[in-house]
Amino acid sequence: MHSPYGDGSLSGDLSLAVVRLARRLRGRRENKLVSLTQLSALYTLHHEGPMTPGALAAAERVRPPSMTRVIASLSDLGMIKREPHPTDGRQAIVTLSASGVEVIKEELAAREAWLSDRLRELTPSERDTLREGVQIFNKILNQPDTEIPRSRAI
C-alpha cells in the first residue's frame, strides 16, 4: 500500500513508519530532565554494561568529544559514575548510578505501557506479523555498517 507521505517504496514507507513510531514513543517520556542524547547513552550503558567513554562514543556513533560532554552532563546530574579503569590508568569506566537505572526503568515502563495498549488493539495475526517483523528488524540492525553515514562524512 502506498503511503501518502512516503515515497511508495518499501524503504521510504518503512523509514517513515519507524520515525513516526520513535516520535510516539519519545512522547511517552516521563523524565524530561535528560535530553534524548543523554537518554540514548543511558540506554546503551543499561543494555551493554560499563564501558570506556570511547566505547560509548562508538556505540552511540558520535565523536569522542561529543560523548565527553554527554558524560560530563550525566555525571553532573548524578546519572552515571566514572570509575578507574582496572588496567589502564589513563582511562575511566562509565557505569550507571542508581538514579540512572531508575530513569531507564521509568522510561521503559512508560513506553511499554503505551505500546502494549496499542498492541492489544491488534488481531492475533497482526501481532504475529509484528513478531516476525521484529526478527527482520534485528537482522537488519545487526548487520555492520559498510560506509560512513553521509551526515558525518568529512
C-alpha positions in Angstrom: 0.0 0.0 0.0 1.3 3.4 -1.0 1.7 5.9 1.9 0.7 9.4 1.1 3.8 10.7 3.0 6.3 8.1 2.0 7.8 7.7 -1.5 5.9 4.5 -2.2 8.9 2.2 -1.9 9.3 -0.2 1.0 12.4 1.6 2.2 10.7 5.0 2.2 7.5 3.8 3.8 9.3 1.8 6.4 11.6 4.6 7.3 8.7 7.0 7.7 6.8 4.4 9.9 9.9 3.9 12.1 10.4 7.7 12.5 6.7 8.1 13.5 6.8 5.2 16.0 10.0 6.6 17.6 8.3 10.0 17.9 5.3 8.5 19.5 7.5 6.5 22.0 9.5 9.7 22.8 6.2 11.4 23.6 5.7 9.0 26.5 8.8 10.3 28.2 8.4 10.6 32.0 11.7 12.3 32.8 12.4 15.5 30.9 15.5 16.1 33.0 17.7 14.3 30.5 17.9 15.1 26.8 17.3 12.4 24.1 21.0 12.2 23.5 21.7 11.7 27.2 18.9 9.1 27.4 20.4 7.2 24.5 23.7 7.0 26.3 22.0 5.8 29.4 20.1 3.1 27.4 23.4 1.9 25.9 25.0 1.6 29.3 21.9 -0.2 30.6 22.0 -2.7 27.8 25.7 -3.1 27.2 27.1 -2.6 30.7 30.0 -0.5 31.9 32.4 0.8 29.2 35.0 3.3 28.4 34.0 6.7 27.1 35.5 5.8 23.7 33.5 2.6 23.6 30.3 4.5 24.5 31.0 7.1 21.8 31.5 4.3 19.2 28.3 2.5 20.4 26.4 5.8 20.1 28.1 6.6 16.8 29.3 10.0 17.9 32.7 11.6 18.1 34.6 11.2 21.4 34.5 15.0 22.2 30.7 14.9 21.9 30.5 11.9 24.2 32.8 13.6 26.7 30.2 16.4 27.0 27.3 14.0 27.4 29.2 12.0 30.1 30.1 15.2 32.0 26.4 16.4 31.9 25.1 12.9 33.0 27.7 12.9 35.8 26.6 16.3 36.9 23.0 15.0 37.1 24.2 12.0 39.1 23.0 9.6 36.4 26.4 7.9 35.9 29.6 7.2 37.7 33.1 7.3 36.4 35.5 4.7 37.9 39.1 4.0 37.3 39.9 1.5 34.5 41.3 -1.7 36.1 44.3 -2.0 33.7 44.7 1.4 32.1 45.2 4.4 34.4 44.6 6.8 31.5 41.1 5.6 31.0 37.9 5.5 33.0 34.9 3.2 33.1 31.5 4.7 32.9 28.6 3.0 34.7 25.0 3.8 35.5 24.3 5.1 39.0 21.2 4.1 40.9 19.4 7.3 39.7 20.4 6.5 36.1 18.9 3.0 36.4 15.7 4.5 37.8 15.4 6.9 34.9 15.8 4.0 32.5 13.2 1.9 34.3 10.7 4.7 34.3 11.2 5.4 30.6 10.9 1.8 29.6 7.8 1.3 31.7 6.1 4.3 30.1 6.9 3.3 26.6 6.0 -0.3 27.2 2.6 0.6 28.7 1.7 2.8 25.7 2.8 0.2 23.2 1.2 -2.7 25.0 -2.1 -0.8 24.9 -1.7 -0.3 21.1 -0.8 -4.0 20.5 -3.8 -5.2 22.4 -5.9 -3.4 19.8 -4.5 -5.7 17.0 -5.6 -9.1 16.0 -3.6 -12.1 17.0 -2.5 -12.5 13.3 -1.3 -8.8 13.2 0.7 -9.4 16.4 2.3 -12.5 14.9 3.2 -10.4 11.8 4.8 -7.8 14.1 6.8 -10.6 15.9 8.2 -11.7 12.5 8.9 -8.0 11.7 10.9 -7.6 14.9 13.1 -10.5 13.9 13.7 -8.9 10.5 14.4 -5.5 12.0 17.0 -7.2 14.3 18.6 -8.9 11.3 18.9 -5.6 9.5 20.2 -3.8 12.6 22.8 -6.5 13.4 24.5 -6.1 10.0 27.6 -4.0 10.2 27.6 -0.6 8.5 29.8 -0.7 5.5 30.1 3.0 4.9 30.3 6.3 6.9 26.9 7.9 7.4 26.6 10.8 5.0 25.9 13.3 7.7 29.2 12.5 9.4 31.4 12.2 6.3 34.3 14.7 6.2 
